[in-house]
Amino acid sequence: MKRTPLYEIHQVLGASFAEYGGWELPERFGDPLEEYQAARGQVGIFDLSFRGKLLLVGPDRVRFLQGMVTNDVKHLKEGEGCYAALLTPQGKILADLAIYALPDAFLIDVEAVRREIVRDTLSKYLITDDAEIQDVTEVYGLLRLQGPKAPALLAETLGEPLPREEYHHGERSLDGVSVRLIRRTWDIGGEGYELVTSWGGTAKSWEALWNRGQAFGLQPVGMAALETLRVEAGIPRYGIDMDENTLALEILPEKAISYTKGCYIGQESVARMTYRGHVNKKLVGLKLEGEVVPRPGEKLFAGGKEIGWITSAVFSPSLRCPIALGYVRREHTDPGMRLTVEVGGVSATAEVVLLLFPQRSSA
């Protein structure tokens, strides 16, 4: 299995490891609940260096990528970015992406398990365009700071203004290491920033943040707590909540699709479903009664009729109940609709909610 540059640091911090997509990653550093609470109430630091990173360079890079992905990258200025997806001609999702405009390149961030398919698909279509796709997954490390105290920690550490808009980014110096600071919030909700650093400089960047972060309550966060935060934020993950059979309109937020940019792979299918028809199911959030967390794949019912299934489920410490993501037929997607699911042999009620779950229980 592969390891990030922070493996030894994670060991010193007492991490328990697990395999994720061919990488040996910290599952937890102690109590996942404490890690979760740090990211929600103070500030948590995550090692995301395992994520796929691709660099698109060359004079035709803008024109090429504009014709490949769902969002409008042509009008991105240096220091801006967006969320998008790479589709099949049938409008199904090959991968969801974060795209950042650099001075002479696009940096593409992708789920680790989809790195190769994105790289190979882009390379396949690079025929006449003067552009090149480079796999820089193990050239750059990636850290994330998340929580209400993240801005104060970064402002004190960097001594420079922070990006204010989502996906905006810029170069900064962190104890002599050049980093790219990115404003990212929606992945797990709340205040969030990512730092792209050189692979060899990742440990130094972590240590600089760690040393200053103790005064802010900084704690390391493993994959177990990250999963809880992800589901609470209603963020689908490739290979769990979507795959190559998932239609773009079943899962992508509106901000990921441009309807004015013109042609891209899968655009005709997306337009046809948007203007002439509909999709039969959509991803929704689900808030469940009781304390037992359902398993992925559990069926959802309405009036005794099967109308969907669960893809991700966790116990939410903030809401004090199980929550889930799942697909339901379009006539059952309105918030407040009540469904049933079999959990541990017992029928439980599942209420449809907006994908970004409320952050605190009303009780």
Steps between C-alpha positions, in 0.01 A plus 500: 500500500604858440566744783481877520802709609342528845487128581771516768346812654166321518672206672649729764154647561366150569299447183327173417523436126267351240509450124319749276534458126849354521623750761581431866325790674427599861158362593510671839745662741306407811131567550337593166234695691766732642646545152153577366439753777830674426407546133156625599584716800867601472728388217603164355782416262464231233760330281345477152825445312363170364247678279562499127661812356538571130656796322377610157753718320548641151367792293176315410421389855205737546328410174560130557372483858201720413388228260549220753332593830155612612591842638627817332878514541558743212420800714696395808761760586832412659430430866144376441355150483180300472332165557428292189469147368634290216220306330446223250321590174184361665522758780625258767770596747858387451627724781422818689779758510626817661673714235737789579636755252874556543708753302590245231305185587189345651538301821237224519416336833320164477405205720803268524319201348409707189840653433596254227166509319506881489861508385442236233172651378649846461806354327278306259333818379826695471541456126555834329504734800838626616465393862634234735360326806748426778438276801636693799333298776834426667653834407269701725374439851159623615395612848164628619417717798135493604308670778401843632853577620666408168499859364663641814766228503584555135498878527748485789717235333513651152476870584308565178133539401307178439296424187139601568307327222446126457766337278708821492868446566844655500866442581620549855817425698475271803826498697694534177298235315299619199137390530182567306221595738148410380169605653295178538194474720231283353675164526424470870328827578626798700825693461749309289825546311732268312874538455678353200869458572790313350509129585829548681376812679179345632648395836652844560167666418316267738750568779473878454122483527517249785734711713294817463171314510525375857385839627189463282413146610628341178455122480579246226193346338487151350286343231232375741411848623534638147235254383256623763567861404460417131159342541384783726595744223309291245804451279489192274818299453595316185490123539254530789220736399568511127661292228508475121127420496408825676350773282635851553157642579436234765776632722686815388412835662391777266828685544688213331321532165505791253205517261647790301859394425426285196607149418686256722500122526156394619346846448231383261381236745496749788308754292248242382429384855477860622272650238306207358468255784625416845704254700315224682689530827706750699746488787345631823586533866321278751454551874411177682330425827665280763871441552585213263690608188372332182740325266567621146268323260206485741174554308269798551123466484196726469155354550649151494658559158877498447603846379875522565804397702763635739856566381673652809396508865655618828392601849502881519635630833353844426150375419520210746343256255596290195513683168551371149532580133292302257318493169123526485256528213433859396147510643643436848779762507320789672640588846271380775381188320509195726631165380578172674815289507576163660775549761611195696179321414288790627312748284619858563378835369730697270414865437618659174709812570720739305842355422676743734364374828414744783805534719336460839212304645192706577447294814 
